[in-house]
């Protein structure tokens, strides 16, 4: 029996967060740059499995990521130490993760169950990586703030900016797409905001890929006031006066008491001297 026909004996599930049961056909998982991607393979029927191996499919062949056996336990290829690890190591089901996903991690992966007497039972899936930048902002002039957010993916992602304050003038966002040499598309969405005086405003960037994968991030814009410098100047003055004045009053009282005592002491000494 060929390895491809053995796919019907596997449930292969791939997610970016947690494993779920999916149909036994090649699947594609999406993950954002910097996140963690999870891979899970599970046999539908109990088999006498000797070893489970995870591999990445490369143009020149397959590269071993990690393996598990009852005798030797978990083994991770030295080239992927700290990058790849097991979340569930078993002979009937196996799960691994790829930490801090990059565009280089994009591609197809294979889970291989070495069973007796069936031989190799194989599941295959592909990882699609999307890049997204944190929203940024800068002042175009005293009345305007420009906010932009960009994402890179294949197919082209949808990038939307949303202002979470009703009384800020938000005419909508404009998007520009750039085709990259590696086949991905970078989409940048830009919005110009006005009337931010006296208000702190949150602008949210939403990136949607296909119909289900969605990323969210926010940037906070701080409102400004023309007389803020005056308030900042008065505050330390008030604090200084409130601390110095009580201290001066106490010091004056202490000095007064000392002077009175000194005066009395001198009077007593003078009288005694003349009496003698």
C-alpha distance (Angstrom), angle and dihedral (degrees) to the residues before:
residue distance angle dihedral
X1 . . .
X2 3.81 . .
X3 3.79 123.0 .
X4 3.80 91.5 -117.8
X5 3.81 92.1 56.9
X6 3.78 88.7 53.5
X7 3.82 89.1 68.2
X8 3.79 88.4 85.8
X9 3.78 87.9 67.1
X10 3.81 93.2 58.1
X11 3.73 136.1 75.6
X12 3.79 106.4 -153.4
X13 3.78 118.5 -168.3
X14 3.77 126.4 177.6
X15 3.78 126.1 -179.8
X16 3.78 137.6 158.2
X17 3.80 92.3 -128.8
X18 3.79 115.6 15.6
X19 3.79 136.4 1.8
X20 3.79 118.8 -101.7
X21 3.79 131.4 175.2
X22 3.81 113.7 -94.5
X23 3.82 133.1 175.6
X24 3.83 114.2 -79.0
X25 3.81 95.0 -102.2
X26 3.81 131.6 101.1
X27 3.80 108.2 -71.5
X28 3.80 134.5 -163.2
X29 3.79 122.4 -140.7
X30 3.78 124.3 -164.9
X31 3.80 124.3 -147.9
X32 3.79 134.5 169.7
X33 3.78 123.8 -119.6
X34 3.80 109.7 -87.6
X35 3.79 95.4 21.9
X36 3.79 129.8 105.6
X37 3.81 122.5 -102.9
X38 3.80 122.2 -155.5
X39 3.81 128.9 -152.3
X40 3.81 126.2 -166.7
X41 3.81 133.2 -177.5
X42 3.79 123.8 -177.0
X43 3.80 131.8 178.5
X44 3.79 115.6 -126.9
X45 3.80 90.5 -148.9
X46 3.79 130.7 37.6
X47 3.80 110.2 -100.0
X48 3.79 135.5 179.6
X49 3.80 95.2 -107.5
X50 3.79 120.3 -176.6
X51 3.81 100.6 -179.1
X52 3.81 140.6 4.5
X53 3.81 118.2 -151.0
X54 3.81 131.6 -174.2
X55 3.80 118.6 -154.0
X56 3.79 138.1 178.1
X57 3.79 117.5 -134.9
X58 3.82 112.1 -126.7
X59 3.81 130.8 178.9
X60 3.79 89.8 -108.3
X61 3.81 95.1 44.8
X62 3.81 139.2 -73.3
X63 3.81 126.5 -39.7
X64 3.80 120.8 -153.4
X65 3.81 114.1 -122.9
X66 3.80 102.3 175.7
X67 3.79 142.8 -24.3
X68 3.79 139.6 -162.2
X69 3.80 133.3 -153.6
X70 3.78 131.7 165.3
X71 3.80 91.1 -121.6
X72 3.81 100.6 46.3
X73 3.80 101.0 23.6
X74 3.81 121.8 -152.9
X75 3.79 118.2 -1.8
X76 3.82 123.2 -176.4
X77 3.79 122.1 -169.1
X78 3.81 108.9 -107.4
X79 3.80 90.1 -125.3
X80 3.82 89.0 62.5
X81 3.81 100.7 40.3
X82 3.80 108.5 139.3
X83 3.80 90.1 10.9
X84 3.81 102.0 67.8
X85 3.79 128.1 33.7
X86 3.79 144.1 155.3
X87 3.78 121.2 -96.5
X88 3.82 91.3 176.8
X89 3.79 120.5 16.9
X90 3.79 113.8 -168.5
X91 3.79 142.8 126.7
X92 3.82 96.7 -121.4
X93 3.80 96.9 39.8
X94 3.78 131.9 14.7
X95 3.81 134.8 -171.9
X96 3.78 130.2 -173.1
X97 3.79 135.4 176.3
X98 3.78 134.7 -145.4
X99 3.78 110.4 -146.5
X100 3.82 125.0 -147.1
X101 3.80 95.5 6.8
X102 3.81 117.5 -140.7
X103 3.79 133.1 -176.1
X104 3.82 88.3 -99.2
X105 3.82 88.7 65.4
X106 3.79 91.3 62.4
X107 3.79 112.7 112.7
X108 3.79 142.0 71.5
X109 3.80 127.9 -47.2
X110 3.80 133.4 -161.1
X111 3.79 131.5 -151.5
X112 3.81 112.4 -159.2
X113 3.81 124.3 -164.8
X114 3.82 110.8 -164.1
X115 3.82 101.4 -151.7
X116 3.80 133.3 177.0
X117 2.98 121.6 -98.3
X118 3.82 97.3 -4.3
X119 3.79 96.0 60.6
X120 3.80 120.9 -152.2
X121 3.81 117.3 11.5
X122 3.79 107.5 -168.1
X123 3.80 135.9 -163.6
X124 3.80 122.6 -176.2
X125 3.79 133.3 -164.9
X126 3.80 138.5 160.5
X127 3.80 132.0 -129.7
X128 3.80 120.5 -142.5
X129 3.81 115.8 -163.7
X130 3.78 126.3 -155.5
X131 3.77 126.7 -166.0
X132 3.80 123.5 -147.0
X133 3.77 132.6 -179.7
X134 3.80 124.8 -143.3
X135 3.83 111.0 -107.0
X136 3.80 112.6 -95.5
X137 3.79 131.7 -162.1
X138 3.80 138.9 -166.8
X139 3.78 136.5 176.2
X140 3.81 112.2 -102.2
X141 3.82 90.1 -175.5
X142 3.79 137.3 -30.0
X143 3.80 91.1 -73.5
X144 3.81 101.7 39.4
X145 3.79 137.7 61.1
X146 3.81 120.9 -168.3
X147 3.82 116.8 -148.7
X148 3.80 123.1 -172.6
X149 3.80 136.6 177.9
X150 3.80 129.1 -177.9
X151 3.79 137.0 -168.9
X152 3.79 134.0 -174.0
X153 3.78 125.5 -150.1
X154 3.77 149.9 124.1
X155 2.99 115.0 -84.6
X156 3.80 98.3 30.0
X157 3.83 111.7 -88.3
X158 3.79 124.7 -133.6
X159 3.82 114.0 -118.8
X160 3.81 120.0 -164.1
X161 3.82 130.2 179.4
X162 3.80 120.1 -152.9
X163 3.82 128.7 -172.4
X164 3.81 114.0 -144.2
X165 3.82 96.4 -153.7
X166 3.79 123.7 76.3
X167 3.80 100.9 -151.0
X168 3.82 95.6 55.1
X169 3.79 113.2 100.4
X170 3.81 105.8 -116.8
X171 3.81 114.3 171.4
X172 3.82 92.1 -177.7
X173 3.79 133.5 -96.1
X174 3.78 131.8 -76.8
X175 3.81 122.9 -145.5
X176 3.79 132.2 -149.2
X177 3.82 123.8 -167.9
X178 3.81 126.3 -153.9
X179 3.81 123.1 -170.0
X180 3.81 112.1 -137.3
X181 3.80 126.6 -148.3
X182 3.83 92.3 -114.0
X183 3.80 92.3 60.2
X184 3.80 96.5 -100.0
X185 3.79 125.2 120.7
X186 3.81 125.0 -135.3
X187 3.80 113.7 -150.1
X188 3.82 119.3 -167.3
X189 3.79 120.8 -168.3
X190 3.82 118.6 -163.0
X191 3.81 132.1 -172.2
X192 3.81 132.7 -177.5
X193 3.82 114.6 -144.4
X194 3.80 126.4 -164.5
X195 3.82 136.6 -176.8
X196 3.81 96.0 42.0
X197 3.84 91.9 144.6
X198 3.82 114.2 136.4
X199 3.82 91.7 -2.1
X200 3.78 136.4 103.3
X201 3.79 109.2 -146.6
X202 3.80 134.0 -167.1
X203 3.80 118.5 -146.4
X204 3.80 115.9 -165.2
X205 3.80 125.4 -154.5
X206 3.81 117.4 -154.7
X207 3.79 121.4 -169.2
X208 3.79 117.8 -167.3
X209 3.79 124.4 -170.0
X210 3.77 119.7 -168.9
X211 3.82 107.9 -32.6
X212 3.80 105.3 -55.2
X213 3.80 111.0 31.2
X214 3.80 112.8 87.0
X215 3.82 134.3 168.4
X216 3.80 127.7 -165.1
X217 3.80 133.3 -165.5
X218 3.79 135.3 157.7
X219 3.78 142.0 -148.7
X220 3.81 123.2 -157.1
X221 3.79 119.7 -141.0
X222 3.80 117.9 -158.0
X223 3.79 118.5 -141.0
X224 3.81 120.1 -134.9
X225 3.83 136.9 -144.4
X226 3.78 128.7 -150.5
X227 3.81 93.9 -136.4
X228 3.79 95.3 44.6
X229 3.82 89.9 108.6
X230 3.81 91.4 58.7
X231 3.79 92.2 51.3
X232 3.77 92.2 48.5
X233 3.82 89.9 52.0
X234 3.80 95.6 48.7
X235 3.78 94.4 48.9
X236 3.83 97.9 66.4
X237 3.82 90.2 42.2
X238 3.80 91.4 55.8
X239 3.78 91.1 46.6
X240 3.80 91.4 48.2
X241 3.79 93.5 50.4
X242 3.78 93.3 46.8
X243 3.80 90.0 54.8
X244 3.82 100.3 38.7
X245 3.83 99.4 44.9
X246 3.84 96.7 58.4
X247 3.80 88.9 45.9
X248 3.82 91.5 52.0
X249 3.81 91.7 49.6
X250 3.79 92.2 51.8
X251 3.80 91.9 45.8
X252 3.81 91.5 50.2
X253 3.80 91.5 50.9
X254 3.80 92.2 50.0
X255 3.81 92.4 48.6
X256 3.82 91.0 49.3
X257 3.81 92.4 52.7
X258 3.80 91.6 48.0
X259 3.80 92.4 50.4
X260 3.83 92.0 50.4
X261 3.79 91.8 49.8
X262 3.78 91.5 47.3
X263 3.81 91.5 50.6
X264 3.82 91.7 50.6
X265 3.78 91.5 48.4
X266 3.79 92.5 53.1
X267 3.83 92.1 49.1
X268 3.79 92.4 52.6
X269 3.78 93.5 49.4
X270 3.79 92.9 50.0
X271 3.81 93.6 50.8
X272 3.80 92.9 48.1
X273 3.75 92.0 50.1
X274 3.77 93.5 52.6
X275 3.82 92.0 45.7
X276 3.77 92.4 56.1
